[in-house]
Amino acid sequence: MFVPTRQNSLLPWKCLLFAGFAAWLASMSAFAQTKPSAVTITKPATSATMLSELPASEKAILAQAPENFYEFGAAKLGEVTGPQRFTVQFAQTATITKITSSADFKVESDSTCGEGRTYSAGTDCILMVRFVPQGPGHRAGKLQVSHSASVLPMGFGIGGYGYAPVISFVPSIITTVPATVSAGVGLLNGAQNLALAGDTLLIADTGNGKVLSIDSTGTSKALATGYTGVYGVAQDTFGQIYYDVPSTGKMYEIYDYGPVVQVSGTGTIACPASTPCTLSSEALGTPGAMSIDPYNHLFFVDSHQGAAFSTVQPIPANLIFLYDPFPYQQSPSATMAVDSSDNLYSLWANGSVCEIAQQSLYNAENNFVSFIKVAGGHTCGFAGDNGQATNAEIGNKIGQIAFDAAGNLYFTDKANNRVRRIDYTSGIIRTIAGNGIAGYIGDTAGATTAELANPTGVGVDSEGQVFIIAGDAASSTTQVVRRVTTFGKLVLPTTKNGVKSAASTVLVSNTGNSAMQLTNAKFTGTNPNDFAVDPNTTTCLLTPGSVLAAGQSCQVGFIFQPTGTGSRSAYFNLLSNTLLGINNVTLSGAATTAPAIRFTAPTSASLLLANAKVGMKVSVTSDASTAPTGTVTFKVDGKQIGGTVALAGGSASALQTSLSAGSHTLSVSYSGDRYTASGTVSETVTVKTAATSN
């Protein structure tokens, strides 16, 4: 298994002051408002108790957060936390026109501030705000009050840390993000990287020279345009977006309130860990893929030593170049990513070696040549799924590496047209999307049966959904974003009515950061009695009260025993303490009935003469509501006669030119269809010579 461990860095300045976020907050009053002191918001006090359950990364962020930011502390999904009191003060008479907050924060109805109400100068009102995390990890948002004395709303930064289970299935349903396709043609061009920022998808649209955002409503917006070859993209904890352009060696920042600024410079200093440089003074070396850790440290591919690291904020931001020998073994540069413990992950693809290598930040800062193999090895290819990743084979091209809330590693195995996941706790590798064929089919089916074409970017949101940049055809630069949902889908083998199928399994994983507790497990839908849990292949505990810890996986085996014919379907529901409260797998299968196949010519009683033409004809019927279709194959003494023949009106025929005198075995095989099972029938006939025919 791979278990990243955080080693102490030599850099004492690793916590950020988040000047970019502070700039946004200040803009809400200084830049954006015509009368900056008309309305102000005063935050409540933060108690030590509220912060006691915060992880170290969140405490580090909070320690340097700007004054006009409020931290609610930590809360579990579904936990009823106490509302916090924000005071809105009016320096002049104003009418509140709108009050908004991000999804993780709820403005309570007992607030005295209200839309449409007018407040006199020198008065105030109260906003009672509750933290209701909608997923695991850091949750950042805004509390905004629009009013008549302002062009833009008065804003206040709010944040918290959520603990929540997230259930993901393999296979899960795959779809296409609508904003990335039009009439079957992808709207992206040569895009390499994406990032997830809350419920917003960020894309570095390389060929179109844009940085795009797609929000939860599906609205697409260009945040920055006019750049040749924009490549990496990332967003920090407080909403600042960063992207780079390899051809110019520059990095840019998009402030949360809109402006785009260049944050890199033109200098050529070595920038070692012992004497960091200033980011705004130094030119970058063909920067590429970006990754950001929970402490808001920005890592990116850079040709000086392979990688680089910047605090980005405060201004002037620090910069060091890190030793990573792998990204520039390929052209353009390969990917690099960082996990929550500041371990760096890169693709080592040199000759026959195809391996994902891990190194600590400490080693990268100090040029120590020390790496750990995470996946792959000295054979490039595709093998080893459902086993240890260190024994598996991977391809020689990886588009992007990403992590979920449980620490599982995802990567686009471009050479194999798949997305694969390495589980943090077990080290097991498995395919979660793609069947190895380059193409663009399979939407609404299980992701592991769908085609993916040259997948590049990959990311995971806090709900466990996986987003993949892939081509809209087997060989095309135009691309779409495919989304692997958290809804499972399993098609069981076609089975005869009343007969049990072999078991098929679904993997159930908790990709969140707290335990999932099961309330109930049950079948619902159209044909719930046609499906059953197979105890022999099921490792999940399905009794109420059972727990699946964060990062753990188990499997459920299903048996299909149809009670009718045709298409049969049901849902298998897991009721639990996840955000949705219910996670389900769509089960389906085709049920068939046994065919009745008989020879109508010749029959065993027919008079057949040697060397005379013999016509063979069969009929196929069944008890299914739909007449049998499909094909039949004729054989004489085991040798096929002609090609396959399609049924027409329930019958098919073939012509054997001649048969020698003696006994012969005639047989026919029926292919079956969705409603009627396959089958065979044979008969023995005797052929006489003409001289003895009387």
Number of C-alpha atoms within 10 A of each C-alpha: 16 21 13 18 13 14 13 12 17 13 14 7 10 16 21 21 22 22 20 23 24 17 16 24 24 18 17 20 23 15 15 18 18 13 15 18 15 20 24 18 21 15 20 13 12 13 11 9 10 15 19 11 14 22 15 11 16 23 18 18 20 21 11 14 21 18 11 16 22 23 25 27 24 26 22 20 20 15 11 11 16 11 17 20 16 21 18 19 20 21 17 16 16 20 18 19 15 15 17 15 18 15 16 20 24 17 19 13 11 11 14 15 22 19 14 12 13 15 19 13 14 10 12 17 16 18 24 19 23 18 29 24 27 22 26 27 24 22 27 22 20 21 22 19 25 20 23 15 20 21 15 18 23 27 23 25 23 23 25 25 26 25 23 29 32 29 29 25 27 25 27 29 26 28 20 20 15 16 18 20 17 10 5 11 14 22 18 28 19 21 31 27 29 31 26 21 24 22 14 17 21 25 29 31 28 21 18 19 22 24 27 20 22 20 16 11 9 14 11 17 14 14 17 20 13 10 18 16 21 31 29 31 30 26 22 21 23 27 19 20 22 25 28 30 24 24 15 16 19 22 24 17 23 21 19 16 16 12 11 15 12 14 24 22 16 13 14 13 13 14 19 17 21 11 12 18 22 22 26 20 18 20 19 27 22 20 28 31 30 30 27 24 18 21 21 25 20 22 28 27 33 27 23 19 20 24 30 26 25 21 24 27 21 15 16 15 20 22 26 25 29 28 23 29 17 23 25 22 15 15 7 11 21 23 30 30 24 26 23 19 18 24 20 24 26 26 31 27 24 13 11 13 18 23 27 25 21 25 23 23 23 19 20 26 22 16 17 14 11 11 16 15 17 23 24 27 22 16 18 20 18 16 17 17 18 13 15 20 28 22 19 24 21 30 23 24 21 27 26 31 30 24 22 25 27 25 22 22 22 24 25 30 26 24 20 24 24 31 30 21 22 27 25 21 16 17 21 22 26 22 22 21 29 28 19 22 17 24 21 21 17 19 17 15 18 26 29 23 20 23 24 31 28 30 30 29 29 27 26 24 20 23 25 25 21 25 24 30 30 34 29 26 21 16 11 15 18 20 27 28 30 26 23 29 21 22 19 27 25 20 16 21 16 21 24 24 23 16 14 15 18 14 19 19 18 20 18 21 24 25 33 30 22 22 21 25 18 21 17 15 18 14 21 16 14 11 18 17 15 23 26 17 19 17 13 10 15 19 15 17 15 17 11 14 13 16 17 21 18 22 23 19 20 15 18 20 19 24 19 32 21 27 15 18 22 22 15 22 22 20 21 23 18 22 19 22 19 25 18 12 13 17 21 23 23 20 23 21 24 23 28 27 24 17 21 15 21 19 21 13 15 18 16 13 10 11 12 24 21 18 15 15 13 17 13 20 18 22 20 24 18 18 15 20 11 13 14 26 21 18 19 25 20 27 18 17 11 12 11 14 15 12 11 17 16 17 18 14 12 16 21 21 19 19 13 15 11 15 19 15 15 13 13 16 14 22 22 24 17 26 18 20 19 21 28 33 22 20 16 16 14 16 15 16 18 18 21 19 15 13 8 7 11 6
